[in-house]
Amino acid sequence: MVRTQNEIIKQGYDALIKSLGVADTIRFMQYFHPGKGDYTKEHHQWLDEKTLPNVLEELQALAAEDSHQYEEIIE
């Protein structure tokens, strides 16, 4: 059965209320907002400056900084 977006949103709210209660659901929801601005336009301001070699270099540096990030095995 295909559900509408509104049905899924309602089910999500119901699950949050059941799990957290009304007050904590409201507190949880306050952390989320639709945001503002134009992500596509803004990300081009910094992304267009990067080259693939630069990105790979940054990824390698991050991996070197946190070499234990995948030690935990999730089953």
RAJOUR-V700438 format. One record per residue. RES is the residue in one small letter. PSI is psi in whole degrees, 0 to 359 (* if undefined). OMEGA is omega in degrees with one decimal (* if undefined). BURIAL is b if it has 24 or more other ideal C-beta (glycine too) atoms within 12 Angstrom, else e. Layout:
res & psi & omega & burial
RES & PSI & OMEGA & BURIAL
RES & PSI & OMEGA & BURIAL
This chain:
res & psi & omega & burial
m & 127 & 178.5 & e
v & 129 & 179.6 & e
r & 153 & 177.4 & e
t & 165 & 178.0 & e
q & 320 & 179.4 & e
n & 323 & 177.8 & e
e & 319 & 179.3 & e
i & 318 & 178.4 & e
i & 315 & 178.6 & e
k & 317 & 179.1 & e
q & 322 & 177.4 & e
g & 315 & 177.1 & e
y & 316 & 179.4 & e
d & 318 & 179.3 & e
a & 318 & 178.2 & e
l & 315 & -179.4 & e
i & 318 & 179.2 & e
k & 320 & -176.6 & e
s & 317 & -172.3 & e
l & 340 & -171.0 & e
g & 165 & -174.2 & e
v & 311 & -175.2 & e
a & 314 & -179.1 & e
d & 332 & 173.7 & e
t & 318 & 178.0 & e
i & 316 & 178.5 & e
r & 318 & 178.8 & e
f & 315 & -177.7 & e
m & 334 & 179.7 & e
q & 342 & 178.1 & e
y & 344 & -175.5 & e
f & 136 & 176.8 & e
h & 158 & -175.1 & e
p & 345 & -179.6 & e
g & 185 & -179.5 & e
k & 166 & 178.9 & e
g & 184 & -179.0 & e
d & 97 & -175.6 & e
y & 315 & -176.6 & e
t & 314 & 179.4 & e
k & 316 & -175.7 & e
e & 322 & -177.1 & e
h & 336 & 175.8 & e
h & 335 & 179.5 & e
q & 326 & 178.5 & e
w & 331 & -176.3 & e
l & 324 & -179.2 & e
d & 341 & 179.5 & e
e & 342 & -173.5 & e
k & 147 & 173.2 & e
t & 164 & 179.1 & e
l & 315 & 177.0 & e
p & 323 & 177.4 & e
n & 316 & -179.5 & e
v & 315 & 179.4 & e
l & 320 & 178.1 & e
e & 317 & 178.7 & e
e & 319 & 178.6 & e
l & 319 & 178.9 & e
q & 321 & 177.9 & e
a & 319 & 177.6 & e
l & 317 & 179.6 & e
a & 322 & 179.7 & e
a & 326 & 179.8 & e
e & 326 & -175.3 & e
d & 72 & -175.6 & e
s & 352 & -177.7 & e
h & 17 & -173.6 & e
q & 340 & -177.6 & e
y & 23 & -178.3 & e
e & 326 & -177.9 & e
e & 131 & 177.8 & e
i & 126 & 179.9 & e
i & 123 & -179.6 & e
e & * & * & e
